[in-house]
Amino acid sequence: MAYQLGNYTFKTAQELQAAKRDLAKIQAVKKAAGPQKDNASACIKQIRASNIKFETAVGRDYIKSLAARAGGSSKPAAGDKTRFYGSGAPAKKGKKPKKEGEFASRPRWQKVSMIMLGIIMAVLLAVLGHELYGDFISRENVEELRAVANSVTEESFDVDEMEALEASGVQVLSWDGKQIRPQFRKLVLQNPDFAGWLTIAGTKVDYPVMHRQDDNDFYLSHNFEGEYDVNGLLILDKRCSVDGTDDNVLIHGHNMKSGFMFGALRNYKSEDFYKEHPTIKFDSLYQENVYDIIAVFLSSVDRNSGTDFKYYDYISITNEAVFDAYINGIKAQSLYDIPYSAKYGDHLISLSTCDYTKRDGRLVVVGRKRFVS
């Protein structure tokens, strides 16, 4: 039996009710926008401010229409009586409007300039609308994953699930016999590339971490479902293992202007920000890990650079001398003094993101594992 709501068809009564809830949310957004209810940007801001989540195609299509409208249109809204003249400003009160057809009598260079300016403005508005929509959808996707992770279940994998995971390369048991944690079982069944969750309290950093053997690039431009997403996701370096045996866990992420992914890491250039956010939490598939930050530094992945510390070469640290070389290297380049260090046998995490102060620059935040639960 199918259920109809306007132009939409739903398979179940539950889906129909969800669509009706979306309609109610849309009406609430328009009402809250007040006098600007026809302004797409105002509606988008209202949705973000109220943290509204849509459940069906009704809501998603509404978001798409808002994004398209936020991109700009050359046509005035219905009933809009405002006219703009040569300066781009509204005609002042008492001024006589220019005559119809005056644009045609302007010099050619003025007409070309005005047309080009209009095209540039339209393109910029379209790009802005596209970015707003992309950021909104990216945030919604992550929030859905976070909700799944928070719906903890104590159920273990059944035999078929274990066989499916092992066939895809996922270890159901870690090296020390720990099974995948309950809150992550649904996520790893959805995508075997899921490797854990990274959080820095008080910042936007609260994201899933993905891992593909021999591939550090895919999730730089794809979301959890494998769809294109300019924000990407956080990436556990392909040389690392998901079972927690690495001496140094290296995680990459984009430095987004919006603050998404590792955009918040640039704030660690300030010592005051470090003092307010001194720890990193990385929940791997098998255990909870908390790290105290011991260094924040700038480097580069340009291998021709003779001055930048090659932090990315220290994952499997084979002996004490190599470990000490890594600690000495990061402490020497740290942007400010942090009264914590590490000794051989400690486990580390290194968060790496782009920094644009030098060629192929990177900002790196390093932490020492505090405890394991």
Secondary structure, 3 states (H helix, E strand, C coil): CCEEECCEEECCHHHHHHHHHHHHHHHHHHHHHHHHCCCHHHHHHHHHHCCCCCCCHHHHHHHHHHHHHHCCCCCCCCCCCCCECCCCCECCCCCCCCCCCHHHHCCHHHHHHHHHHHHHHHHHHHHHHHHHHHHHHHHHHHHHHHHHHHCCCCCCCCHHHHHHHHHCCCCCECCCCCECCHHHHHHHHHCCCEEEEEECCCCCCEEEEECCCCCCCHHHCECCCCCECCCCCEEECCCCCCCCCCCEEEEECCECCCCCEHHHHHHHHCHHHHHHCCEEEEEECCCEEEEEEEEEEEEECCCCCCCCCCHHHCCCCCCHHHHHHHHHHHHHHECCCCCCCCCCCCCEEEEEEECCCCCCEEEEEEEEEEEEC
